[in-house]
Amino acid sequence: MSRALLKFVRVSPTKARLIAREVQGMNAELALAALEFMPNKAAGIISKVIASAVANGDYEPEEVVISSCRVDKAAVMKRWRPRARGTASRIIKPTAHILVEVAVPEKTEKDA
């Protein structure tokens, strides 16, 4: 099993979790192919983390399965925007930590 962790990436964790749930349990090669055609910003980021996790274990993408793909909330950048009558509104810019673990699938009795 190998893993890759990307910290403080500028993407909303809520939006990134939608993509992470799609690829969890998939073959790494199929997941990379699926993420290539998704229009989301998080899809490209998660794709790079999966590729990094595969490379960290010296595996080929077709021989491993994504055992865990987790997106955690990180620090939030707070910015201010001027509004009418001299007031201000807060803008919240969320960041996320993305953890991907890949493992070689275990052979079961049915496969053997």
N, C-alpha and C positions, 0 to 999 in steps of 0.2 A: 504494500500500500504506500502510496506517495500522496503528498498534498502540496497545495499552493495557497498562499494568503496574500490578498491585495488589500491594503489598508487605506482609509481616508480617500476613497474614490468619489468624485463629485457626481453621484447619481442617487436618486431617492431610493431608500431601502425597500419601500413598499412596491415600487415599480420593478425593482430588480428581483424581488422575490417571485413575481409572476413568471419571469423567465427561468429562474432557478428551479422552480417546481416542474417546469416542462422537461428539463434535461435530466433530472435526478433519476437514476436507475437505468439510463440509456447507455448504449455503447458509446465510447468517446468519439469514434469516427462519425457515427450517425448524428451525435449531438453537435459536433463542429459543423457538419454539413447543414443541419437544420438552422443553427444560429446564424449562418452566413446570409440567409435570406429573410431574417426577421428585421423589421424596420426600426426596432427599438435601440436606443443608445446602450442600454444595459446588455443587450445581446452581444454586441461587439466586445464589450469589456469582459463578460463572462467567458466568451470564446477564447480570449487571450489567457485567462486564468486556467481554463481547462487544458489548453496547449502547454502551459507552464507546468502544471501538475503531471502531465504525461511525460514531459521531458525530464522533470526532477527524478522520476523513477526509472529512467532509461527504458521506457516502454515504447511500443508502437501504438498509435491510436486504435487500431482494430482489435488489439488483444486485451484492452482494459474496459471496465465499466465504471461509470461515475457513481460511487457509493454514497457520496454526500456532497451536496451543494448548498451552502448556507450563506445567508445574507444577514448581517447584523447591523444595527444602527450605530453610527459613529458620532463624532462631534457635529454640532450644527453651527454654521456660520450665520451670524445675525447682521443684517444690513438695514439701513433706514432710507426711506424714500420720502421726500418732501411732499406734503399735501396742502390742501386749501387752508386758508386762515392761519398759516404759520404752524400747523401741526405736522406730525410725521407718522408714517405707517411702517411697521416692521416687516422686513422681507426675510424669510427663513430659507436658507440654502442647505439642505441636508447632505450628509456624506454617509458612506457605508463601508463596511468591511466585508469582503467576499472570500469565503473559504471553500475550496474544492478538494475533495479527496477521491482518488481513483484507486481501484484495486483489480487484480486479476480475478475473474469469476471462478468460484470453486466448482469443481466437477461434482455432480450429483449422481445417484445411482441410475437415473433415467438417461443421463448424457453418456455414461460409460458403456 
